[in-house]
Amino acid sequence: MKIDKNILAKYFKGECSEEEAAFVDAYLQQETTPEMDAYLATTWEAAQAPVIPTPVATPVKTVKLHRVWFGAAAAILALVSVCAWLWQSKRTMPEHALALQWDTIYNASRNIRLVSMPDGSKVWLSAHAAVAYTANYNDTTRELWLQGEAYFDVAQQAGKPFRVHTHDLVTTALGTAFNIATTNRADSSIAVSLLSGKVSVSADGFSHILQPGEMLLYKKGVLPASITRFNAAEILDWKNGKLIFDNTTLEDAFAKLQSRYKQNIVLEDNNLAKKKVSGSFTSNMTLEQILATLQYVHGFSYKLAGDTYVVDRP
C-alpha cells in the first residue's frame, strides 16, 4: 500500500476526513512505510527547531505560578516527535549504519501492537510508540531504537547481544523480559523495569546490572541513576488493557496520561505536582472520564483550551 505525502501531512495535522484517517491508520500498520520515512526526512529541519509552547489564555491571578509541561512532546505533533527521535538517533550512529536500509514501525493507534523480530524476539508497542532497526538486524548484533513504551521478550542468541537504545541510554539483555518507558515521567526520565533474567543498563559515566523486580530511572546528565522496586501490575498496565496509578505523583500521572492519549496537559499550579494518587482505570475510558475522577479526589479544576487540558486549583 502506498500513500501520498499530502495525506500524511493532513493526518498529523488532524485535518483528515474519517475515510482518509482510516486509510492512513491502515498504511501505518504495515511493516514498511517508505513514504512516511521520506516524509520524516523532509520534516527533520522543522523538528530540530526549538519547541516553544503556545500560551493558554487563563484568568489573571494575584500570584503567577510557573507552568509544568509534561515531556518534550507536550506541544508538538506525534509525527514531529517521532521524526526528531529517529533522526537524532541516526546522527549518533557510525557511518556504516547510516548507509543501511532502515525499518521504522510506529504504532499510531491506542491499541497494543505486537512486532515479531527475525530472531524470534517479541516487542509489544504501547500506544504511539515507535521502534527502528537496520536491515542487518540479527546478522552479528541485534540493535533497536525505541521512542515511547514497549515490552520486550528476548530470544536467546549466543554471541548476538540484544540492545535497546533510548536517547543515550543502552539496555543490553540476554534471554530476558523487560519494559522500557521514555515518556511516562514528568522529568523526562527513562524507566527500565526488569521482569525476568538480567540486563545491563549503561550510559556515559555509569553502568548497572538490574536484577528481577528492579527499575532504573535515568535522566540525562543526572547521576547516579535511581534504582527502586516496582509494582509489576502498574508497569505492565498498558499491556493488560489498564491504566494503574500506585501512589503516583500527579505530575507523573499527567505525564503518563499525556503519553497514552497523545493529548497535551499543562499543570498551572506546581503545588499540585507532588500530590499522590492511586487507582485503576480501564484503557477504554476517555481522558475526560479519568480527569473527572482525579478531580473528584484532589479537588483541582481543569478545562480544555484548544488542544490542551489546563489543570489548576479550583
Helices and strands as residue ranges (DSSP letters): H 5-12, H 18-28, H 34-42, H 44-48, E 68-69, H 78-91, H 95-98, E 102-106, E 113-116, E 122-125, E 130-134, E 142-147, E 149-153, E 162-166, E 169-173, E 177-181, E 190-196, E 199-203, E 206-210, E 214-219, E 222-229, H 232-235, G 238-240, E 242-249, H 250-261, E 264-267, G 270-272, E 276-282, H 287-298, E 301-305, E 308-312
